[in-house]
Amino acid sequence: FKEIMALEYFSAKLSLDYTKLLETSNDYDVIIEIGERERSNGNIKSIFTLNNEEEENFKIFKAHSIILKTRCKYFEAALSHDWVKMDNDDKIILKNPNIYPKTFSIILKYIYDGSISLEYLSPSDIIILLISSDELAIE
C-alpha cells in the first residue's frame, strides 16, 4: 500500500513539475507559432470568436523539444528532420496555422502534464479540440 501511495505522490509531483516548466518556459528550445495573423490596415486583429468571447487568432508558445518529441508523434516527426527552421538564438521554430491558440494551449498542457479538464469547454470547443488533437496525432 505504501508503494502505491508513493507512486501516486511521485506521479502527481512530476505532473506539477512539468506544468511549472511549461508555465515558466525555463530553458525552452522550441518556439511554436499557432494560428494566423490577419492584418487590417497594418494592425493585427482578432478574427476568431469562441463562446462569444474575442480570442487572439495568433499566439507564440515556448516549449521543450525533448518533452514534445517524447509525448507526441507529430512533434517527434516534426522535430526529427533537418528542415526545421532555427532562429538566431538556436531555437527551433514551428508553425501551425490550422489550430486556434486556445485549443493548442489545452493540448500543450496535456502534453506536459497528462491531464485535461473538459468541464469548462462547450460542445463546439470539445469538437475543435478533438479535431486538433487528431491533426497532432495526440493519443
N, CA, C and O atoms as CSV, one atom per row, in Angstrom:
chain,resi,resn,atom,element,x,y,z
A,1,PHE,N,N,0.823,-1.197,0.000
A,1,PHE,CA,C,0.000,0.000,0.000
A,1,PHE,C,C,0.870,1.265,0.000
A,1,PHE,O,O,0.559,2.240,-0.684
A,2,LYS,N,N,1.962,1.235,0.776
A,2,LYS,CA,C,2.853,2.395,0.832
A,2,LYS,C,C,3.492,2.670,-0.524
A,2,LYS,O,O,3.696,3.824,-0.902
A,3,GLU,N,N,3.808,1.594,-1.256
A,3,GLU,CA,C,4.412,1.772,-2.574
A,3,GLU,C,C,3.442,2.454,-3.534
A,3,GLU,O,O,3.846,3.296,-4.336
A,4,ILE,N,N,2.166,2.092,-3.453
A,4,ILE,CA,C,1.152,2.703,-4.319
A,4,ILE,C,C,1.010,4.180,-3.984
A,4,ILE,O,O,0.947,5.018,-4.883
A,5,MET,N,N,0.958,4.501,-2.709
A,5,MET,CA,C,0.843,5.898,-2.288
A,5,MET,C,C,2.075,6.699,-2.719
A,5,MET,O,O,1.952,7.841,-3.162
A,6,ALA,N,N,3.240,6.107,-2.590
A,6,ALA,CA,C,4.469,6.788,-3.001
A,6,ALA,C,C,4.479,7.028,-4.504
A,6,ALA,O,O,4.895,8.090,-4.965
A,7,LEU,N,N,4.023,6.048,-5.263
A,7,LEU,CA,C,3.958,6.187,-6.714
A,7,LEU,C,C,2.956,7.264,-7.118
A,7,LEU,O,O,3.231,8.056,-8.019
A,8,GLU,N,N,1.802,7.301,-6.464
A,8,GLU,CA,C,0.800,8.331,-6.753
A,8,GLU,C,C,1.339,9.720,-6.426
A,8,GLU,O,O,1.128,10.668,-7.183
A,9,TYR,N,N,2.033,9.838,-5.299
A,9,TYR,CA,C,2.626,11.121,-4.916
A,9,TYR,C,C,3.674,11.549,-5.942
A,9,TYR,O,O,3.691,12.700,-6.378
A,10,PHE,N,N,4.545,10.618,-6.321
A,10,PHE,CA,C,5.586,10.919,-7.302
A,10,PHE,C,C,4.970,11.356,-8.626
A,10,PHE,O,O,5.425,12.323,-9.238
A,11,SER,N,N,3.939,10.645,-9.066
A,11,SER,CA,C,3.277,10.971,-10.329
A,11,SER,C,C,2.649,12.363,-10.279
A,11,SER,O,O,2.788,13.144,-11.220
A,12,ALA,N,N,1.965,12.668,-9.192
A,12,ALA,CA,C,1.340,13.983,-9.044
A,12,ALA,C,C,2.395,15.083,-8.987
A,12,ALA,O,O,2.222,16.141,-9.593
A,13,LYS,N,N,3.470,14.842,-8.272
A,13,LYS,CA,C,4.547,15.831,-8.156
A,13,LYS,C,C,5.233,16.046,-9.503
A,13,LYS,O,O,5.541,17.180,-9.870
A,14,LEU,N,N,5.470,14.974,-10.230
A,14,LEU,CA,C,6.089,15.079,-11.549
A,14,LEU,C,C,5.203,15.889,-12.491
A,14,LEU,O,O,5.692,16.731,-13.245
A,15,SER,N,N,3.904,15.631,-12.442
A,15,SER,CA,C,2.960,16.373,-13.267
A,15,SER,C,C,3.016,17.863,-12.937
A,15,SER,O,O,3.014,18.697,-13.842
A,16,LEU,N,N,3.064,18.201,-11.661
A,16,LEU,CA,C,3.165,19.606,-11.252
A,16,LEU,C,C,4.484,20.226,-11.704
A,16,LEU,O,O,4.519,21.387,-12.113
A,17,ASP,N,N,5.554,19.463,-11.631
A,17,ASP,CA,C,6.856,19.969,-12.074
A,17,ASP,C,C,6.855,20.273,-13.571
A,17,ASP,O,O,7.398,21.290,-14.003
A,18,TYR,N,N,6.246,19.388,-14.357
A,18,TYR,CA,C,6.166,19.632,-15.801
A,18,TYR,C,C,5.278,20.830,-16.107
A,18,TYR,O,O,5.573,21.606,-17.016
A,19,THR,N,N,4.194,20.987,-15.355
A,19,THR,CA,C,3.328,22.149,-15.535
A,19,THR,C,C,4.102,23.431,-15.239
A,19,THR,O,O,3.988,24.414,-15.972
A,20,LYS,N,N,4.881,23.418,-14.175
A,20,LYS,CA,C,5.700,24.581,-13.823
A,20,LYS,C,C,6.715,24.879,-14.924
A,20,LYS,O,O,6.939,26.040,-15.267
A,21,LEU,N,N,7.320,23.846,-15.471
A,21,LEU,CA,C,8.282,24.015,-16.557
A,21,LEU,C,C,7.619,24.674,-17.767
A,21,LEU,O,O,8.200,25.564,-18.387
A,22,LEU,N,N,6.409,24.239,-18.100
A,22,LEU,CA,C,5.669,24.829,-19.214
A,22,LEU,C,C,5.333,26.290,-18.928
A,22,LEU,O,O,5.504,27.151,-19.791
A,23,GLU,N,N,4.859,26.562,-17.732
A,23,GLU,CA,C,4.430,27.917,-17.388
A,23,GLU,C,C,5.585,28.910,-17.322
A,23,GLU,O,O,5.416,30.076,-17.678
A,24,THR,N,N,6.744,28.468,-16.876
A,24,THR,CA,C,7.884,29.383,-16.759
A,24,THR,C,C,8.722,29.442,-18.028
A,24,THR,O,O,9.476,30.394,-18.229
A,25,SER,N,N,8.598,28.443,-18.876
A,25,SER,CA,C,9.357,28.356,-20.130
A,25,SER,C,C,10.868,28.325,-19.912
A,25,SER,O,O,11.626,28.678,-20.815
A,26,ASN,N,N,11.311,27.914,-18.741
A,26,ASN,CA,C,12.755,27.829,-18.487
A,26,ASN,C,C,13.420,26.879,-19.475
A,26,ASN,O,O,12.932,25.776,-19.721
A,27,ASP,N,N,14.533,27.321,-20.031
A,27,ASP,CA,C,15.357,26.501,-20.923
A,27,ASP,C,C,14.607,25.955,-22.140
A,27,ASP,O,O,14.937,24.877,-22.633
A,28,TYR,N,N,13.614,26.680,-22.624
A,28,TYR,CA,C,12.879,26.228,-23.808
A,28,TYR,C,C,13.797,26.253,-25.025
A,28,TYR,O,O,14.741,27.041,-25.092
A,29,ASP,N,N,13.506,25.379,-25.983
A,29,ASP,CA,C,14.295,25.369,-27.216
A,29,ASP,C,C,13.418,25.322,-28.467
A,29,ASP,O,O,13.922,25.195,-29.583
A,30,VAL,N,N,12.097,25.426,-28.268
A,30,VAL,CA,C,11.167,25.408,-29.395
A,30,VAL,C,C,10.209,26.588,-29.268
A,30,VAL,O,O,9.661,26.853,-28.198
A,31,ILE,N,N,10.023,27.283,-30.374
A,31,ILE,CA,C,9.026,28.344,-30.473
A,31,ILE,C,C,7.962,27.839,-31.438
A,31,ILE,O,O,8.261,27.478,-32.576
A,32,ILE,N,N,6.713,27.818,-30.970
A,32,ILE,CA,C,5.627,27.310,-31.804
A,32,ILE,C,C,4.666,28.459,-32.088
A,32,ILE,O,O,4.059,29.014,-31.171
A,33,GLU,N,N,4.534,28.809,-33.355
A,33,GLU,CA,C,3.617,29.865,-33.776
A,33,GLU,C,C,2.305,29.202,-34.178
A,33,GLU,O,O,2.253,28.429,-35.134
A,34,ILE,N,N,1.252,29.515,-33.438
A,34,ILE,CA,C,-0.047,28.875,-33.638
A,34,ILE,C,C,-1.054,29.894,-34.146
A,34,ILE,O,O,-1.118,31.020,-33.655
A,35,GLY,N,N,-1.839,29.486,-35.134
A,35,GLY,CA,C,-2.858,30.353,-35.708
A,35,GLY,C,C,-2.282,31.206,-36.817
A,35,GLY,O,O,-1.155,31.010,-37.271
A,36,GLU,N,N,-3.094,32.155,-37.235
A,36,GLU,CA,C,-2.679,33.051,-38.312
A,36,GLU,C,C,-2.893,34.485,-37.891
A,36,GLU,O,O,-3.809,34.807,-37.135
A,37,ARG,N,N,-2.035,35.324,-38.394
A,37,ARG,CA,C,-2.206,36.761,-38.190
A,37,ARG,C,C,-3.025,37.299,-39.343
A,37,ARG,O,O,-2.758,36.995,-40.506
A,38,GLU,N,N,-4.024,38.097,-39.015
A,38,GLU,CA,C,-4.772,38.793,-40.061
A,38,GLU,C,C,-4.483,40.270,-39.904
A,38,GLU,O,O,-4.641,40.841,-38.825
A,39,ARG,N,N,-4.067,40.863,-40.969
A,39,ARG,CA,C,-3.722,42.275,-40.910
A,39,ARG,C,C,-4.832,43.106,-41.547
A,39,ARG,O,O,-5.330,42.795,-42.629
A,40,SER,N,N,-5.196,44.153,-40.852
A,40,SER,CA,C,-6.175,45.099,-41.351
A,40,SER,C,C,-5.587,46.493,-41.166
A,40,SER,O,O,-5.423,46.951,-40.036
A,41,ASN,N,N,-5.276,47.158,-42.249
A,41,ASN,CA,C,-4.633,48.469,-42.204
A,41,ASN,C,C,-3.356,48.450,-41.370
A,41,ASN,O,O,-3.061,49.404,-40.650
A,42,GLY,N,N,-2.601,47.355,-41.473
A,42,GLY,CA,C,-1.338,47.269,-40.757
A,42,GLY,C,C,-1.447,46.791,-39.323
A,42,GLY,O,O,-0.427,46.566,-38.672
A,43,ASN,N,N,-2.668,46.631,-38.815
A,43,ASN,CA,C,-2.848,46.177,-37.436
A,43,ASN,C,C,-3.287,44.724,-37.420
A,43,ASN,O,O,-4.043,44.280,-38.284
A,44,ILE,N,N,-2.807,43.990,-36.430
A,44,ILE,CA,C,-3.254,42.611,-36.269
A,44,ILE,C,C,-4.598,42.662,-35.561
A,44,ILE,O,O,-4.736,43.344,-34.546
A,45,LYS,N,N,-5.589,41.951,-36.083
A,45,LYS,CA,C,-6.888,41.946,-35.419
A,45,LYS,C,C,-7.356,40.520,-35.191
A,45,LYS,O,O,-6.933,39.592,-35.879
A,46,SER,N,N,-8.224,40.365,-34.227
A,46,SER,CA,C,-8.775,39.051,-33.908
A,46,SER,C,C,-9.811,38.683,-34.960
A,46,SER,O,O,-10.651,39.504,-35.327
A,47,ILE,N,N,-9.749,37.428,-35.450
A,47,ILE,CA,C,-10.735,37.003,-36.442
A,47,ILE,C,C,-11.501,35.779,-35.987
A,47,ILE,O,O,-12.316,35.261,-36.750
A,48,PHE,N,N,-11.276,35.296,-34.782
A,48,PHE,CA,C,-11.924,34.074,-34.316
A,48,PHE,C,C,-12.672,34.347,-33.026
A,48,PHE,O,O,-12.105,34.895,-32.081
A,49,THR,N,N,-13.937,33.971,-32.980
A,49,THR,CA,C,-14.737,34.135,-31.784
A,49,THR,C,C,-15.166,32.764,-31.311
A,49,THR,O,O,-15.685,31.963,-32.088
A,50,LEU,N,N,-14.949,32.497,-30.041
A,50,LEU,CA,C,-15.330,31.219,-29.459
A,50,LEU,C,C,-16.094,31.517,-28.181
A,50,LEU,O,O,-15.607,32.261,-27.330
A,51,ASN,N,N,-17.299,30.940,-28.032
A,51,ASN,CA,C,-18.140,31.184,-26.860
A,51,ASN,C,C,-18.418,32.672,-26.674
A,51,ASN,O,O,-18.434,33.168,-25.547
A,52,ASN,N,N,-18.635,33.378,-27.769
A,52,ASN,CA,C,-18.942,34.803,-27.758
A,52,ASN,C,C,-17.860,35.657,-27.109
A,52,ASN,O,O,-18.136,36.785,-26.701
A,53,GLU,N,N,-16.678,35.164,-27.009
A,53,GLU,CA,C,-15.561,35.933,-26.476
A,53,GLU,C,C,-14.539,36.109,-27.592
A,53,GLU,O,O,-14.236,35.173,-28.332
A,54,GLU,N,N,-14.007,37.342,-27.700
A,54,GLU,CA,C,-12.955,37.561,-28.683
A,54,GLU,C,C,-11.711,36.802,-28.241
A,54,GLU,O,O,-11.354,36.801,-27.063
A,55,GLU,N,N,-11.072,36.169,-29.183
A,55,GLU,CA,C,-9.864,35.415,-28.863
A,55,GLU,C,C,-8.802,35.761,-29.884
A,55,GLU,O,O,-9.087,35.906,-31.073
A,56,GLU,N,N,-7.589,35.890,-29.416
A,56,GLU,CA,C,-6.482,36.080,-30.337
A,56,GLU,C,C,-6.440,34.924,-31.309
A,56,GLU,O,O,-6.683,33.777,-30.933
A,57,ASN,N,N,-6.139,35.216,-32.529
A,57,ASN,CA,C,-6.053,34.159,-33.527
A,57,ASN,C,C,-4.610,33.746,-33.791
A,57,ASN,O,O,-4.353,32.887,-34.634
A,58,PHE,N,N,-3.672,34.353,-33.077
A,58,PHE,CA,C,-2.262,34.027,-33.253
A,58,PHE,C,C,-1.571,34.131,-31.902
A,58,PHE,O,O,-1.771,35.098,-31.167
A,59,LYS,N,N,-0.761,33.134,-31.580
A,59,LYS,CA,C,-0.020,33.170,-30.322
A,59,LYS,C,C,1.270,32.385,-30.479
A,59,LYS,O,O,1.334,31.401,-31.216
A,60,ILE,N,N,2.286,32.834,-29.781
A,60,ILE,CA,C,3.574,32.146,-29.768
A,60,ILE,C,C,3.708,31.394,-28.446
A,60,ILE,O,O,3.536,31.964,-27.368
A,61,PHE,N,N,4.020,30.102,-28.553
A,61,PHE,CA,C,4.221,29.248,-27.387
A,61,PHE,C,C,5.692,28.860,-27.315
A,61,PHE,O,O,6.354,28.698,-28.340
A,62,LYS,N,N,6.190,28.715,-26.101
A,62,LYS,CA,C,7.562,28.256,-25.876
A,62,LYS,C,C,7.496,26.870,-25.248
A,62,LYS,O,O,6.731,26.641,-24.311
A,63,ALA,N,N,8.302,25.949,-25.767
A,63,ALA,CA,C,8.233,24.566,-25.293
A,63,ALA,C,C,9.609,23.916,-25.339
A,63,ALA,O,O,10.601,24.543,-25.711
A,64,HIS,N,N,9.643,22.655,-24.953
A,64,HIS,CA,C,10.886,21.891,-24.844
A,64,HIS,C,C,10.830,20.697,-25.787
A,64,HIS,O,O,9.941,19.853,-25.677
A,65,SER,N,N,11.772,20.628,-26.703
A,65,SER,CA,C,11.735,19.591,-27.736
A,65,SER,C,C,11.730,18.185,-27.152
A,65,SER,O,O,11.043,17.310,-27.680
A,66,ILE,N,N,12.462,17.946,-26.096
A,66,ILE,CA,C,12.545,16.600,-25.528
A,66,ILE,C,C,11.177,16.136,-25.028
A,66,ILE,O,O,10.827,14.966,-25.182
A,67,ILE,N,N,10.411,17.035,-24.436
A,67,ILE,CA,C,9.071,16.674,-23.959
A,67,ILE,C,C,8.129,16.505,-25.139
A,67,ILE,O,O,7.367,15.539,-25.188
A,68,LEU,N,N,8.172,17.426,-26.086
A,68,LEU,CA,C,7.291,17.339,-27.254
A,68,LEU,C,C,7.523,16.044,-28.024
A,68,LEU,O,O,6.571,15.348,-28.378
A,69,LYS,N,N,8.793,15.720,-28.284
A,69,LYS,CA,C,9.117,14.507,-29.053
A,69,LYS,C,C,8.736,13.239,-28.306
A,69,LYS,O,O,8.303,12.264,-28.919
A,70,THR,N,N,8.890,13.244,-27.012
A,70,THR,CA,C,8.603,12.054,-26.215
A,70,THR,C,C,7.109,11.795,-26.089
A,70,THR,O,O,6.679,10.643,-26.051
A,71,ARG,N,N,6.317,12.860,-26.025
A,71,ARG,CA,C,4.896,12.710,-25.727
A,71,ARG,C,C,3.966,12.796,-26.939
A,71,ARG,O,O,2.770,12.536,-26.812
A,72,CYS,N,N,4.497,13.158,-28.114
A,72,CYS,CA,C,3.607,13.394,-29.253
A,72,CYS,C,C,4.291,12.987,-30.559
A,72,CYS,O,O,5.366,13.486,-30.891
A,73,LYS,N,N,3.652,12.078,-31.291
A,73,LYS,CA,C,4.237,11.576,-32.546
A,73,LYS,C,C,4.378,12.672,-33.600
A,73,LYS,O,O,5.333,12.668,-34.376
A,74,TYR,N,N,3.441,13.600,-33.629
A,74,TYR,CA,C,3.521,14.715,-34.573
A,74,TYR,C,C,4.823,15.490,-34.345
A,74,TYR,O,O,5.567,15.761,-35.288
A,75,PHE,N,N,5.085,15.839,-33.093
A,75,PHE,CA,C,6.297,16.602,-32.790
A,75,PHE,C,C,7.549,15.747,-32.922
A,75,PHE,O,O,8.615,16.259,-33.263
A,76,GLU,N,N,7.432,14.464,-32.660
A,76,GLU,CA,C,8.576,13.575,-32.868
A,76,GLU,C,C,9.019,13.639,-34.328
A,76,GLU,O,O,10.210,13.731,-34.625
A,77,ALA,N,N,8.045,13.590,-35.228
A,77,ALA,CA,C,8.361,13.668,-36.659
A,77,ALA,C,C,8.832,15.070,-37.043
A,77,ALA,O,O,9.832,15.223,-37.745
A,78,ALA,N,N,8.115,16.084,-36.584
A,78,ALA,CA,C,8.444,17.461,-36.968
A,78,ALA,C,C,9.814,17.897,-36.465
A,78,ALA,O,O,10.506,18.663,-37.134
A,79,LEU,N,N,10.203,17.421,-35.308
A,79,LEU,CA,C,11.473,17.851,-34.714
A,79,LEU,C,C,12.646,16.950,-35.070
A,79,LEU,O,O,13.781,17.227,-34.684
A,80,SER,N,N,12.383,15.879,-35.799
A,80,SER,CA,C,13.443,14.931,-36.142
A,80,SER,C,C,14.070,15.192,-37.500
A,80,SER,O,O,14.980,14.467,-37.905
A,81,HIS,N,N,13.615,16.190,-38.199
A,81,HIS,CA,C,14.112,16.461,-39.546
A,81,HIS,C,C,15.051,17.656,-39.555
A,81,HIS,O,O,14.947,18.562,-38.729
A,82,ASP,N,N,15.955,17.633,-40.497
A,82,ASP,CA,C,16.903,18.730,-40.627
A,82,ASP,C,C,16.273,19.990,-41.216
A,82,ASP,O,O,16.903,21.047,-41.231
A,83,TRP,N,N,15.036,19.884,-41.700
A,83,TRP,CA,C,14.420,21.026,-42.356
A,83,TRP,C,C,13.765,22.001,-41.391
A,83,TRP,O,O,13.213,23.010,-41.832
A,84,VAL,N,N,13.805,21.736,-40.081
A,84,VAL,CA,C,13.198,22.677,-39.145
A,84,VAL,C,C,13.973,23.990,-39.171
A,84,VAL,O,O,15.197,24.004,-39.303
A,85,LYS,N,N,13.244,25.081,-39.042
A,85,LYS,CA,C,13.872,26.397,-39.061
A,85,LYS,C,C,14.387,26.740,-37.672
A,85,LYS,O,O,13.770,26.405,-36.661
A,86,MET,N,N,15.524,27.412,-37.646
A,86,MET,CA,C,16.120,27.868,-36.393
A,86,MET,C,C,16.184,29.394,-36.420
A,86,MET,O,O,16.408,29.994,-37.472
A,87,ASP,N,N,15.987,30.016,-35.258
A,87,ASP,CA,C,16.155,31.459,-35.200
A,87,ASP,C,C,17.603,31.790,-34.834
A,87,ASP,O,O,18.448,30.899,-34.755
A,88,ASN,N,N,17.878,33.051,-34.617
A,88,ASN,CA,C,19.253,33.483,-34.324
A,88,ASN,C,C,19.773,32.980,-32.980
A,88,ASN,O,O,20.982,32.958,-32.750
A,89,ASP,N,N,18.863,32.577,-32.094
A,89,ASP,CA,C,19.259,32.070,-30.771
A,89,ASP,C,C,19.264,30.550,-30.723
A,89,ASP,O,O,19.236,29.965,-29.640
A,90,ASP,N,N,19.300,29.903,-31.885
A,90,ASP,CA,C,19.272,28.440,-31.992
A,90,ASP,C,C,18.008,27.815,-31.409
A,90,ASP,O,O,18.045,26.691,-30.909
A,91,LYS,N,N,16.904,28.529,-31.470
A,91,LYS,CA,C,15.603,27.986,-31.077
A,91,LYS,C,C,14.932,27.437,-32.333
A,91,LYS,O,O,15.014,28.037,-33.405
A,92,ILE,N,N,14.277,26.306,-32.190
A,92,ILE,CA,C,13.548,25.701,-33.305
A,92,ILE,C,C,12.229,26.442,-33.455
A,92,ILE,O,O,11.549,26.714,-32.465
A,93,ILE,N,N,11.865,26.768,-34.686
A,93,ILE,CA,C,10.609,27.468,-34.939
A,93,ILE,C,C,9.680,26.549,-35.722
A,93,ILE,O,O,10.014,26.088,-36.813
A,94,LEU,N,N,8.514,26.292,-35.149
A,94,LEU,CA,C,7.468,25.514,-35.816
A,94,LEU,C,C,6.253,26.408,-35.988
A,94,LEU,O,O,5.995,27.283,-35.161
A,95,LYS,N,N,5.507,26.187,-37.067
A,95,LYS,CA,C,4.302,26.978,-37.323
A,95,LYS,C,C,3.145,26.044,-37.634
A,95,LYS,O,O,3.300,25.064,-38.364
A,96,ASN,N,N,1.982,26.357,-37.072
A,96,ASN,CA,C,0.769,25.627,-37.408
A,96,ASN,C,C,-0.387,26.616,-37.457
A,96,ASN,O,O,-0.921,26.999,-36.416
A,97,PRO,N,N,-0.778,27.034,-38.659
A,97,PRO,CA,C,-1.864,27.997,-38.790
A,97,PRO,C,C,-3.255,27.373,-38.655
A,97,PRO,O,O,-4.249,28.096,-38.599
A,98,ASN,N,N,-3.337,26.047,-38.604
A,98,ASN,CA,C,-4.627,25.357,-38.617
A,98,ASN,C,C,-5.272,25.205,-37.249
A,98,ASN,O,O,-6.427,24.788,-37.165
A,99,ILE,N,N,-4.570,25.526,-36.189
A,99,ILE,CA,C,-5.077,25.304,-34.837
A,99,ILE,C,C,-5.244,26.649,-34.143
A,99,ILE,O,O,-4.423,27.550,-34.311
A,100,TYR,N,N,-6.313,26.777,-33.361
A,100,TYR,CA,C,-6.552,28.001,-32.602
A,100,TYR,C,C,-5.686,28.009,-31.340
A,100,TYR,O,O,-5.476,26.959,-30.731
A,101,PRO,N,N,-5.187,29.167,-30.946
A,101,PRO,CA,C,-4.338,29.250,-29.756
A,101,PRO,C,C,-4.982,28.682,-28.493
A,101,PRO,O,O,-4.319,27.996,-27.715
A,102,LYS,N,N,-6.265,28.961,-28.284
A,102,LYS,CA,C,-6.943,28.439,-27.087
A,102,LYS,C,C,-6.898,26.912,-27.077
A,102,LYS,O,O,-6.643,26.298,-26.041
A,103,THR,N,N,-7.142,26.318,-28.213
A,103,THR,CA,C,-7.129,24.861,-28.335
A,103,THR,C,C,-5.722,24.316,-28.132
A,103,THR,O,O,-5.538,23.327,-27.424
A,104,PHE,N,N,-4.735,24.948,-28.744
A,104,PHE,CA,C,-3.363,24.460,-28.610
A,104,PHE,C,C,-2.870,24.576,-27.174
A,104,PHE,O,O,-2.104,23.731,-26.711
A,105,SER,N,N,-3.296,25.603,-26.477
A,105,SER,CA,C,-2.923,25.760,-25.076
A,105,SER,C,C,-3.381,24.556,-24.250
A,105,SER,O,O,-2.639,24.076,-23.393
A,106,ILE,N,N,-4.583,24.073,-24.499
A,106,ILE,CA,C,-5.113,22.892,-23.811
A,106,ILE,C,C,-4.296,21.657,-24.180
A,106,ILE,O,O,-3.941,20.857,-23.315
A,107,ILE,N,N,-4.004,21.510,-25.465
A,107,ILE,CA,C,-3.233,20.353,-25.938
A,107,ILE,C,C,-1.818,20.371,-25.363
A,107,ILE,O,O,-1.311,19.338,-24.926
A,108,LEU,N,N,-1.185,21.534,-25.362
A,108,LEU,CA,C,0.180,21.631,-24.847
A,108,LEU,C,C,0.228,21.293,-23.357
A,108,LEU,O,O,1.153,20.622,-22.901
A,109,LYS,N,N,-0.761,21.756,-22.606
A,109,LYS,CA,C,-0.831,21.405,-21.184
A,109,LYS,C,C,-0.964,19.895,-21.029
A,109,LYS,O,O,-0.334,19.303,-20.153
A,110,TYR,N,N,-1.780,19.269,-21.874
A,110,TYR,CA,C,-1.935,17.812,-21.822
A,110,TYR,C,C,-0.609,17.108,-22.143
A,110,TYR,O,O,-0.251,16.127,-21.491
A,111,ILE,N,N,0.103,17.606,-23.132
A,111,ILE,CA,C,1.396,17.008,-23.489
A,111,ILE,C,C,2.346,17.060,-22.296
A,111,ILE,O,O,3.085,16.107,-22.048
A,112,TYR,N,N,2.330,18.152,-21.566
A,112,TYR,CA,C,3.245,18.314,-20.439
A,112,TYR,C,C,2.816,17.556,-19.188
A,112,TYR,O,O,3.639,16.884,-18.566
A,113,ASP,N,N,1.538,17.652,-18.807
A,113,ASP,CA,C,1.172,17.069,-17.508
A,113,ASP,C,C,0.190,15.902,-17.576
A,113,ASP,O,O,-0.163,15.328,-16.546
A,114,GLY,N,N,-0.250,15.549,-18.781
A,114,GLY,CA,C,-1.096,14.371,-18.932
A,114,GLY,C,C,-2.519,14.547,-18.458
A,114,GLY,O,O,-3.253,13.565,-18.341
A,115,SER,N,N,-2.933,15.779,-18.180
A,115,SER,CA,C,-4.304,15.987,-17.715
A,115,SER,C,C,-5.022,16.975,-18.621
A,115,SER,O,O,-4.414,17.820,-19.278
A,116,ILE,N,N,-6.323,16.833,-18.626
A,116,ILE,CA,C,-7.157,17.738,-19.414
A,116,ILE,C,C,-8.487,17.887,-18.693
A,116,ILE,O,O,-9.045,16.909,-18.196
A,117,SER,N,N,-8.987,19.101,-18.640
A,117,SER,CA,C,-10.265,19.372,-17.993
A,117,SER,C,C,-11.244,19.863,-19.054
A,117,SER,O,O,-11.019,20.884,-19.704
A,118,LEU,N,N,-12.320,19.124,-19.215
A,118,LEU,CA,C,-13.314,19.467,-20.234
A,118,LEU,C,C,-14.515,20.212,-19.656
A,118,LEU,O,O,-15.386,20.653,-20.406
A,119,GLU,N,N,-14.572,20.358,-18.339
A,119,GLU,CA,C,-15.772,20.884,-17.703
A,119,GLU,C,C,-16.117,22.311,-18.106
A,119,GLU,O,O,-17.289,22.685,-18.066
A,120,TYR,N,N,-15.140,23.114,-18.491
A,120,TYR,CA,C,-15.415,24.500,-18.869
A,120,TYR,C,C,-15.475,24.703,-20.380
A,120,TYR,O,O,-15.551,25.837,-20.853
A,121,LEU,N,N,-15.442,23.622,-21.125
A,121,LEU,CA,C,-15.479,23.716,-22.583
A,121,LEU,C,C,-16.885,23.443,-23.093
A,121,LEU,O,O,-17.594,22.580,-22.575
A,122,SER,N,N,-17.270,24.184,-24.106
A,122,SER,CA,C,-18.562,23.954,-24.751
A,122,SER,C,C,-18.443,22.740,-25.669
A,122,SER,O,O,-17.334,22.303,-25.978
A,123,PRO,N,N,-19.573,22.194,-26.104
A,123,PRO,CA,C,-19.502,21.079,-27.061
A,123,PRO,C,C,-18.714,21.439,-28.324
A,123,PRO,O,O,-17.968,20.608,-28.841
A,124,SER,N,N,-18.871,22.664,-28.823
A,124,SER,CA,C,-18.120,23.050,-30.026
A,124,SER,C,C,-16.625,23.147,-29.733
A,124,SER,O,O,-15.803,22.804,-30.583
A,125,ASP,N,N,-16.266,23.616,-28.527
A,125,ASP,CA,C,-14.850,23.648,-28.129
A,125,ASP,C,C,-14.268,22.242,-28.107
A,125,ASP,O,O,-13.140,22.024,-28.549
A,126,ILE,N,N,-15.042,21.287,-27.591
A,126,ILE,CA,C,-14.575,19.902,-27.491
A,126,ILE,C,C,-14.376,19.302,-28.878
A,126,ILE,O,O,-13.417,18.565,-29.107
A,127,ILE,N,N,-15.274,19.614,-29.796
A,127,ILE,CA,C,-15.132,19.116,-31.172
A,127,ILE,C,C,-13.866,19.688,-31.811
A,127,ILE,O,O,-13.106,18.962,-32.451
A,128,ILE,N,N,-13.643,20.989,-31.635
A,128,ILE,CA,C,-12.429,21.619,-32.168
A,128,ILE,C,C,-11.193,20.993,-31.532
A,128,ILE,O,O,-10.191,20.768,-32.211
A,129,LEU,N,N,-11.257,20.712,-30.238
A,129,LEU,CA,C,-10.145,20.074,-29.530
A,129,LEU,C,C,-9.865,18.683,-30.089
A,129,LEU,O,O,-8.707,18.311,-30.274
A,130,LEU,N,N,-10.912,17.919,-30.357
A,130,LEU,CA,C,-10.740,16.574,-30.919
A,130,LEU,C,C,-10.126,16.627,-32.318
A,130,LEU,O,O,-9.242,15.834,-32.641
A,131,ILE,N,N,-10.590,17.549,-33.134
A,131,ILE,CA,C,-10.054,17.688,-34.496
A,131,ILE,C,C,-8.574,18.080,-34.443
A,131,ILE,O,O,-7.751,17.516,-35.164
A,132,SER,N,N,-8.248,19.037,-33.594
A,132,SER,CA,C,-6.857,19.488,-33.468
A,132,SER,C,C,-5.968,18.399,-32.887
A,132,SER,O,O,-4.823,18.236,-33.310
A,133,SER,N,N,-6.492,17.652,-31.918
A,133,SER,CA,C,-5.734,16.541,-31.327
A,133,SER,C,C,-5.443,15.473,-32.368
A,133,SER,O,O,-4.366,14.877,-32.377
A,134,ASP,N,N,-6.405,15.238,-33.236
A,134,ASP,CA,C,-6.200,14.270,-34.312
A,134,ASP,C,C,-5.122,14.759,-35.274
A,134,ASP,O,O,-4.264,13.983,-35.695
A,135,GLU,N,N,-5.163,16.036,-35.619
A,135,GLU,CA,C,-4.152,16.598,-36.524
A,135,GLU,C,C,-2.748,16.454,-35.943
A,135,GLU,O,O,-1.786,16.241,-36.680
A,136,LEU,N,N,-2.633,16.571,-34.621
A,136,LEU,CA,C,-1.331,16.470,-33.959
A,136,LEU,C,C,-1.009,15.048,-33.500
A,136,LEU,O,O,-0.010,14.828,-32.815
A,137,ALA,N,N,-1.843,14.094,-33.870
A,137,ALA,CA,C,-1.635,12.676,-33.521
A,137,ALA,C,C,-1.486,12.469,-32.017
A,137,ALA,O,O,-0.640,11.698,-31.562
A,138,ILE,N,N,-2.325,13.172,-31.255
A,138,ILE,CA,C,-2.324,13.023,-29.798
A,138,ILE,C,C,-3.035,11.726,-29.453
A,138,ILE,O,O,-4.127,11.452,-29.951
A,139,GLU,N,N,-2.411,10.936,-28.600
A,139,GLU,CA,C,-3.015,9.656,-28.202
A,139,GLU,C,C,-3.656,9.771,-26.848
A,139,GLU,O,O,-4.216,8.797,-26.345
